[in-house]
Amino acid sequence: MSDLPDSKSLGESSRGKMRWFAKLGPGLITGAADDDPSGIATYSQAGAQFGYTVGWTLLLTYPLMVGIQLASARIGRVSGRGLTEAFTRLWPAPVVWLLIASLLVANVINLGADLNAMGDVTALVIGGPKVAYAVFFGILSLGLQIWLPYERYVRVLKWLTLSLLAYVAVAFAAHVDWLEALKGALWPRFQWNKEFVTTVVAILGTTISPYLFFWQASQEVEEIRRVPEDQALKRAPHQAPAQLGRLKTDTWIGMGFSNAVAFFMILATAATLHAHGQTQIETTSQAAEALKPIAGNAAFVLFGLGVVGTGMLALPVLAGSAAYALASMLGVRKGLDRPAAGAPAFYGILAAAMLLGLAIGVSGINPMKALVYAAVINAVSSVPIMAGVMLAGSSPKVMGDLVIPFKWKIVGWAATGVMGAAAMAMLATIWL
């Protein structure tokens, strides 16, 4: 018997009685998917290059990340529609098309970089051709999304989040200087040079990414469809107290889990690579390989397994968020809860995104350059998308009487402002 609740237990009458783990879903999966292989490369490089001094960035991004993800999730749960539909109610179609196009390009590039990293690390750990592994992981992920029923697939993703604990184990195996780690987290130290600014911007861009907004909002809509008793809160406001409470718990824990794991990645590479003078890591496989002689074979294997596990979690989020966004603009049936025959255009978009990403991953394109391009696109597009989330979440036209509370408006707009500053800083480091 599964320990997860059945559909009826997820109805309004029992939301408040659910065990805390059963309350977790879209927020937990979204947060964990943020620590994808490309994110691992960013955090590993940050720890290797600057040691414990960048730990404070994860504390900074935590409330900002929660603010914008809560707003995104609330739009999905209240309106019963995803972000694309909310944007089209506020902005002209050409503006929304531009934002969706930037999301698609960034997601496809990120898919390629993640598949490249997964293949590379697998080949490093067990031997064999990395291209074959990348193809295998891409096809496996696509097949699970198409043929595994949504309710079972969500459970698979939920349990895959545990793969992130590998990085906690790596950190504890690395003999971290916990006093210095605490100082790095609580006492911000900023260096006014191109390398440090670029690293901080990369961390911000990795932790607060547009595809996460679209995915969590879409998954809240899927949850409404999945549970017969649930309705969009705009039409069933009596469900709001329990549902919004569950949503807060899910998002706070999901984003906290994400940032805590990212923090442990920085600690692990700070305690090993940085401490031994190895400050330049360009790929996740380099990080894993560099750990082996310093932290031991167990840490090396755990690091590699974590890359594969987080990759399998991130691939459907990247491909799925692109498919939801574009399908909404095209006005076609969408949803992982539908069979492939019931939403052929949606699954076609999903497959195309995955296969294009796979083509990039096996093409020999430098994965770090690909990630730089994706980061630039994300940095530029995230600001108007985040502004759109905040405007939609504050609009009675979209939300009815359940607009975002004032305190979360402050946090959400603060996150938008920080990302705007980060985007300008990133562009400045490229041009100067």
C-alpha positions in Angstrom: 0.0 0.0 0.0 1.4 3.4 -1.0 2.0 5.9 1.8 0.8 8.7 -0.5 -2.8 9.8 -0.2 -5.4 8.8 -2.7 -7.5 11.3 -4.6 -10.2 11.7 -2.0 -7.7 12.3 0.8 -6.4 15.2 -1.2 -9.7 17.0 -1.1 -10.4 20.1 0.8 -11.7 18.4 3.9 -8.4 16.7 4.7 -5.7 19.0 3.5 -4.9 20.3 6.9 -4.6 16.7 8.3 -2.1 15.5 5.7 1.3 14.5 6.9 3.9 17.1 5.9 5.6 14.9 3.2 2.2 14.2 1.6 1.7 17.9 1.3 4.8 18.3 -0.9 4.5 18.1 -4.6 4.9 20.8 -7.2 7.0 23.0 -4.9 9.4 20.2 -3.9 9.9 18.9 -7.4 10.4 22.5 -8.8 12.9 23.3 -6.1 14.9 20.1 -6.6 14.9 20.5 -10.4 16.6 23.8 -9.9 19.7 21.9 -8.8 20.2 20.4 -12.2 23.6 19.4 -13.7 24.1 22.9 -15.1 23.4 24.3 -11.6 25.8 21.8 -10.1 28.5 23.1 -12.4 27.7 26.7 -11.3 27.8 25.9 -7.6 30.9 23.7 -8.0 32.8 26.4 -9.8 31.7 29.0 -7.2 33.0 26.8 -4.3 36.2 25.9 -6.1 37.0 29.5 -7.1 35.9 31.5 -4.1 35.6 28.9 -1.3 33.2 29.6 1.5 32.9 33.3 0.8 29.9 32.9 -1.6 27.7 30.9 0.8 25.7 34.0 1.6 24.2 34.1 -1.9 22.0 31.1 -1.1 20.6 32.8 2.0 19.9 35.9 -0.1 18.1 34.0 -2.9 16.0 31.8 -0.6 13.2 34.3 0.3 13.4 35.9 -3.1 13.0 32.5 -4.7 10.1 31.6 -2.4 8.4 34.9 -3.2 8.3 34.5 -7.0 7.6 30.8 -6.9 4.7 31.4 -4.4 3.3 34.0 -6.8 3.6 31.6 -9.8 2.0 28.7 -7.9 -0.8 30.9 -6.6 -1.7 32.1 -10.1 -2.0 28.4 -11.2 -4.0 27.3 -8.2 -6.3 30.4 -8.0 -7.0 30.9 -11.7 -6.8 27.3 -12.8 -4.6 28.4 -15.7 -0.9 28.6 -16.4 1.3 31.7 -16.6 1.0 32.0 -20.4 -2.8 32.4 -20.2 -2.4 34.9 -17.4 0.1 37.0 -19.4 -2.1 37.0 -22.5 -4.9 38.6 -20.4 -2.5 41.5 -19.5 -0.1 42.0 -22.4 -0.3 42.1 -26.3 0.3 38.7 -27.9 3.6 39.8 -29.6 5.1 40.6 -26.2 4.0 37.2 -24.8 5.4 35.4 -27.9 8.8 37.1 -27.4 8.9 36.0 -23.8 7.9 32.4 -24.7 10.5 32.3 -27.5 13.2 33.3 -25.1 12.1 30.6 -22.6 12.1 27.9 -25.4 15.6 28.8 -26.6 17.0 28.9 -23.0 15.3 25.6 -22.1 16.5 23.7 -25.1 20.1 24.9 -24.6 19.9 23.9 -20.9 18.5 20.5 -21.9 21.5 20.0 -24.1 24.0 21.0 -21.4 22.3 18.8 -18.8 22.3 15.7 -21.1 25.9 16.4 -22.0 26.8 16.5 -18.3 24.9 13.3 -17.5 26.5 11.4 -20.3 30.0 12.8 -19.4 29.7 11.9 -15.7 28.3 8.4 -16.4 31.1 7.6 -18.7 33.6 8.9 -16.1 32.1 6.7 -13.4 31.5 3.4 -15.2 33.2 3.9 -18.6 31.8 3.7 -22.1 30.7 6.3 -24.7 29.2 9.4 -23.2 27.1 10.1 -26.3 25.3 6.8 -25.9 24.6 7.6 -22.3 23.3 11.0 -23.2 21.0 9.5 -25.8 19.8 6.9 -23.4 18.9 9.4 -20.6 17.1 11.7 -23.1 15.0 8.9 -24.6 14.3 7.4 -21.2 13.0 10.7 -19.8 10.9 11.4 -22.9 9.4 7.9 -22.8 8.5 8.3 -19.1 6.8 11.6 -19.7 4.8 10.2 -22.7 3.8 6.7 -21.4 3.8 6.8 -17.6 0.4 8.0 -16.1 0.7 11.4 -14.6 -0.1 10.3 -11.0 2.6 7.7 -11.1 5.1 10.0 -12.8 4.7 12.6 -10.2 5.6 10.0 -7.6 8.7 9.1 -9.5 9.8 12.7 -9.6 9.0 13.2 -6.0 11.3 10.3 -4.9 14.0 11.4 -7.3 14.4 14.5 -5.2 16.2 12.3 -2.7 19.1 12.0 -5.1 20.1 15.5 -4.0 21.1 14.1 -0.6 24.2 12.7 -2.3 25.7 16.2 -2.1 25.0 16.5 1.6 26.9 13.2 2.0 29.8 14.6 -0.2 30.1 17.7 2.0 30.3 15.7 5.2 32.9 13.4 3.6 35.0 16.5 2.6 36.0 17.7 6.1 34.3 21.1 5.9 35.6 24.0 8.1 32.2 24.6 9.6 33.2 27.9 11.3 34.4 29.4 8.0 31.3 28.0 6.3 29.1 29.8 8.9 31.0 33.0 8.4 30.6 32.7 4.6 26.9 32.2 5.0 26.2 35.0 7.5 28.8 37.6 6.7 28.5 38.7 3.0 31.9 39.4 1.5 31.8 41.0 -2.0 34.7 41.3 -4.4 34.5 44.1 -7.0 36.0 42.2 -9.9 34.6 40.6 -13.0 35.1 37.0 -11.9 33.3 37.4 -8.6 30.4 39.5 -10.1 30.0 36.9 -12.8 29.8 34.1 -10.3 27.3 35.8 -8.1 25.1 36.6 -11.1 25.4 33.0 -12.3 24.2 31.8 -8.9 21.3 34.2 -9.0 20.4 33.2 -12.6 20.7 29.5 -11.7 18.5 29.6 -8.6 15.8 32.0 -10.0 15.0 30.8 -13.5 11.9 31.4 -15.7 11.3 27.7 -16.5 10.7 27.1 -12.7 7.9 29.7 -12.7 6.1 28.1 -15.6 6.5 24.6 -14.3 5.2 25.2 -10.8 2.1 27.1 -12.0 1.3 24.4 -14.6 1.7 21.7 -12.0 -0.8 23.4 -9.7 -3.2 23.3 -12.6 -2.5 19.6 -13.1 -3.2 19.0 -9.4 -6.6 20.6 -9.8 -7.4 18.3 -12.7 -6.1 15.2 -10.9 -8.2 15.6 -7.7 -12.0 15.5 -8.3 -12.8 17.6 -5.3 -10.4 20.4 -6.1 -11.3 23.4 -8.1 -9.6 26.7 -9.1 -9.8 28.8 -6.0 -11.3 31.7 -8.0 -14.4 29.5 -8.4 -14.2 27.8 -5.0 -12.9 30.3 -2.5 -14.0 28.1 0.4 -11.0 25.8 -0.4 -8.5 28.7 -0.2 -7.4 28.4 3.4 -6.4 24.8 3.2 -5.0 25.0 -0.4 -3.0 28.1 0.1 -1.6 26.7 3.4 -0.5 23.6 1.6 1.0 25.6 -1.2 3.0 27.7 1.2 4.3 24.6 3.0 5.2 23.0 -0.3 7.0 26.0 -1.7 8.9 27.0 1.5 10.2 23.4 2.0 10.9 22.8 -1.7 12.9 26.0 -2.2 14.6 25.5 1.2 15.6 22.0 0.2 17.0 23.3 -3.2 19.1 26.1 -1.6 20.3 23.9 1.2 21.6 21.3 -1.3 23.2 24.1 -3.4 24.9 25.3 -0.2 26.3 21.9 0.5 27.7 21.7 -3.1 29.6 24.9 -2.5 30.9 23.6 0.9 32.0 20.4 -0.7 34.0 22.0 -3.5 35.3 24.7 -1.1 36.6 22.2 1.4 38.3 20.0 -1.3 39.1 21.8 -4.6 39.5 25.4 -3.3 41.4 24.2 -0.3 43.9 22.4 -2.5 44.3 25.2 -5.0 42.1 23.8 -7.8 40.0 26.8 -8.6 38.9 26.3 -12.2 36.1 23.8 -12.8 34.3 24.1 -16.2 32.1 21.0 -16.1 30.4 18.7 -13.7 32.6 15.8 -14.8 35.7 17.8 -14.0 34.3 18.6 -10.5 33.6 14.8 -10.0 37.1 13.8 -11.2 38.8 16.5 -9.2 37.1 15.3 -6.0 38.3 11.7 -6.4 41.9 12.0 -5.2 41.0 14.6 -2.5 37.7 13.3 -1.0 37.9 9.7 -2.0 36.2 7.3 -4.3 32.9 7.3 -2.4 32.5 11.0 -2.7 33.4 10.8 -6.4 30.7 8.1 -7.0 28.1 10.0 -4.9 28.8 13.2 -6.9 28.3 11.3 -10.2 25.1 9.6 -9.1 23.7 12.9 -7.9 24.3 14.4 -11.4 22.4 11.6 -13.0 19.6 11.7 -10.5 19.1 15.5 -10.6 19.3 15.4 -14.4 16.5 12.9 -14.6 14.5 15.2 -12.4 15.4 18.4 -14.3 14.8 17.1 -17.9 11.0 16.8 -17.7 10.8 20.2 -15.9 12.8 21.9 -18.7 11.0 20.1 -21.5 7.6 20.2 -19.8 7.7 24.0 -19.0 8.5 24.7 -22.6 5.7 22.5 -23.8 3.1 24.0 -21.4 4.1 27.6 -22.4 4.0 27.0 -26.2 0.9 24.8 -26.2 -0.9 27.6 -24.2 0.0 30.1 -26.8 -1.1 27.9 -29.6 -4.4 27.1 -27.8 -4.0 23.3 -28.1 -4.8 20.6 -25.5 -2.0 20.2 -23.0 -1.1 18.4 -19.8 0.9 15.4 -18.7 -2.3 14.1 -17.2 -3.6 13.5 -20.8 -2.7 10.5 -22.9 -0.4 11.2 -25.8 -3.3 10.6 -28.2 -5.4 13.2 -26.3 -2.8 16.0 -26.6 -0.6 15.2 -29.7 0.6 18.8 -30.2 1.6 19.1 -26.6 3.6 15.9 -26.6 5.0 16.8 -30.0 6.4 20.0 -28.6 7.7 18.2 -25.6 9.4 15.6 -27.8 10.9 18.3 -30.1 12.3 20.2 -27.1 13.9 17.1 -25.7 15.3 15.9 -29.1 16.7 19.4 -30.0 18.3 19.5 -26.5 19.8 16.0 -27.2 21.1 17.2 -30.5 22.9 20.0 -28.8 24.2 17.7 -26.0 25.8 15.3 -28.5 27.0 17.8 -31.0 30.3 18.6 -29.3 29.3 22.2 -28.5 31.2 23.4 -25.5 28.7 22.9 -22.7 29.9 25.8 -20.6 29.5 28.2 -23.6 26.0 26.8 -24.1 25.2 27.5 -20.5 26.6 31.0 -20.8 24.2 31.7 -23.7 21.3 30.2 -21.8 22.2 32.3 -18.7 22.3 35.5 -20.8 18.9 34.7 -22.3 17.5 33.8 -18.9 18.9 36.9 -17.3 17.4 39.1 -19.9 14.0 37.4 -20.1 13.5 36.7 -16.4 12.9 40.3 -15.5 9.9 40.9 -17.7 8.6 37.4 -16.9 8.9 38.1 -13.2 7.2 41.4 -13.6 4.5 39.7 -15.5 4.1 37.1 -12.7 3.7 39.9 -10.1 1.3 41.9 -12.2 -0.8 38.9 -13.0 -0.8 37.8 -9.3 -1.9 41.3 -8.3 -4.7 41.6 -10.9 -8.3 41.0 -9.8 -9.0 40.3 -13.5 -6.8 37.1 -13.2 -7.1 36.4 -9.5 -10.5 37.6 -8.4 -10.4 38.4 -4.7 -7.4 36.2 -4.0 -4.6 38.5 -5.2 -1.1 38.1 -3.8 -0.9 39.5 -0.2 1.0 42.8 0.2 4.0 41.2 2.1 4.5 38.8 -0.8 4.2 41.6 -3.3 7.2 43.3 -1.6 9.2 40.1 -1.7 8.3 39.3 -5.3 9.1 42.8 -6.6 12.3 42.7 -4.6 13.3 39.5 -6.4 12.4 41.1 -9.7 14.6 44.1 -8.8 17.5 41.9 -7.8 17.3 39.9 -11.0 17.1 43.2 -13.0 20.4 44.3 -11.3 21.9 40.9 -11.9 20.9 41.0 -15.6 22.6 44.5 -16.0 25.7 43.2 -14.2 25.9 40.1 -16.4 25.6 42.2 -19.6 28.2 44.6 -18.2 30.7 41.8 -17.6 30.1 40.6 -21.2 30.6 44.1 -22.8 33.3 45.4 -20.6 
